[in-house]
């Protein structure tokens, strides 16, 4: 499956835990396409945000929840894939850019 760099990174994760990781540990928490690989995520970060040195990319895959209505009707939510990116050196420009993207969303 061919994904463009703009389809790979869906946007920042807006939660208390993601905010703490960003502020305290200087990590980026992004929601990515469910079929994106680590190397695709790394290339997309390099091209979009001009981040050259990435230390580690951790990926968390979440299955969609099954929701029931009336006992018989079941629907399944969508899958989510979250990438936690650790940068080698602190890149304040990249972190500031991600925060402005999060505020705009």
C-alpha positions as CSV (number, residue, x, y, z in Angstrom):
1,X,0.0,0.0,0.0
2,X,1.4,3.3,-1.0
3,X,0.9,6.1,1.5
4,X,1.9,9.7,1.1
5,X,3.8,11.4,3.9
6,X,0.6,13.4,4.7
7,X,-1.5,10.3,5.0
8,X,1.0,8.6,7.4
9,X,0.9,11.2,10.1
10,X,-2.7,11.9,11.0
11,X,-2.0,14.4,13.8
12,X,-1.0,14.9,17.4
13,X,-2.6,13.0,20.3
14,X,-4.4,15.4,22.6
15,X,-4.5,13.9,26.1
16,X,-3.0,14.6,29.5
17,X,-0.5,11.8,29.2
18,X,0.7,13.0,25.8
19,X,1.0,16.5,27.1
20,X,3.1,15.3,30.0
21,X,5.4,13.3,27.8
22,X,5.9,16.3,25.6
23,X,6.6,18.7,28.4
24,X,8.7,16.6,30.8
25,X,10.4,14.0,28.5
26,X,10.4,16.0,25.3
27,X,8.7,13.2,23.3
28,X,6.3,13.6,20.4
29,X,3.0,11.6,20.5
30,X,1.4,11.3,17.1
31,X,-1.5,9.3,15.7
32,X,-0.4,7.6,12.5
33,X,-2.0,5.5,9.8
34,X,-2.7,1.9,11.0
35,X,-0.6,0.4,8.2
36,X,2.3,2.7,8.5
37,X,5.7,1.2,9.4
38,X,8.5,2.7,11.6
39,X,10.6,3.6,8.6
40,X,7.7,5.3,6.9
41,X,7.0,7.3,10.0
42,X,10.6,8.3,10.3
43,X,10.8,9.5,6.7
44,X,7.6,11.5,7.1
45,X,8.9,13.2,10.2
46,X,12.1,14.1,8.4
47,X,10.3,15.6,5.4
48,X,7.4,17.4,7.1
49,X,9.0,18.7,10.4
50,X,12.7,18.7,9.3
51,X,13.7,16.5,12.2
52,X,17.1,14.9,11.4
53,X,17.9,12.8,14.4
54,X,15.3,10.4,15.9
55,X,16.5,8.2,18.7
56,X,13.6,5.8,19.0
57,X,10.0,5.2,17.7
58,X,7.6,3.3,20.0
59,X,4.3,2.2,18.5
60,X,1.1,1.4,20.3
61,X,-1.7,-0.4,18.4
62,X,-5.2,-0.3,19.7
63,X,-8.1,-2.4,18.5
64,X,-11.5,-0.9,18.0
65,X,-13.9,-1.3,20.8
66,X,-17.1,-3.4,20.3
67,X,-20.2,-1.3,21.1
68,X,-23.6,-2.9,21.7
69,X,-26.9,-1.3,21.3
70,X,-30.0,-3.2,22.5
71,X,-28.2,-6.4,23.2
72,X,-28.0,-7.7,19.6
73,X,-26.7,-4.9,17.4
74,X,-22.9,-4.7,17.5
75,X,-20.6,-2.2,15.9
76,X,-16.8,-2.1,16.0
77,X,-14.8,1.1,16.3
78,X,-11.8,2.0,14.2
79,X,-8.3,0.9,14.9
80,X,-5.8,3.4,16.2
81,X,-2.0,3.4,16.0
82,X,0.0,5.8,18.1
83,X,3.7,6.6,17.7
84,X,5.8,7.9,20.6
85,X,8.9,9.5,19.1
86,X,12.0,10.2,21.2
87,X,14.3,12.8,19.8
88,X,18.1,12.5,20.1
89,X,18.7,16.2,20.9
90,X,16.0,18.5,22.0
91,X,14.4,20.1,19.0
92,X,12.5,23.0,20.4
93,X,11.5,24.1,16.9
94,X,9.9,20.7,16.1
95,X,8.1,20.7,19.5
96,X,6.8,24.2,19.1
97,X,5.6,23.4,15.6
98,X,3.8,20.3,16.9
99,X,2.2,22.4,19.7
100,X,0.9,25.0,17.2
101,X,-0.5,22.2,15.1
102,X,-2.2,20.8,18.1
103,X,-3.7,24.1,19.1
104,X,-5.0,24.7,15.5
105,X,-6.8,21.2,15.5
